[in-house]
Amino acid sequence: MDILNETVSVPALGLPLAAVPGDGLTALAELGRFGGLEIGVWEMAPGTAADVEADEVFVVIAGRADVEFPETRRRLTLGAGDVVRLTEGDRTVWTVHETLRKVYLARS
């Protein structure tokens, strides 16, 4: 789906997502590109997963999670309505308590 080719409303909370291959916790839907950024909806089921982040800004639209940054010992507690900026190369550990869904813009 490319939301930039037409005027549309995307039901981000109810949008069907595709499972990320090889990962039983996450799913996503890429919606298109805007100003060189990828736009999409991403979801993670309850559980824990480690990641290395891309440059990204996202808005949590559902769920609850903690994101730890082991190298700096920082921790973010996330819930619906939170806006977050991640920096490329940050190592993170996501602990999702209630299925987390976010709308993101990322540099890829």
Helices and strands as residue ranges (DSSP letters): G 3-5, E 18-19, E 26-34, E 37-44, E 47-52, E 56-69, E 74-79, E 83-86, E 91-107
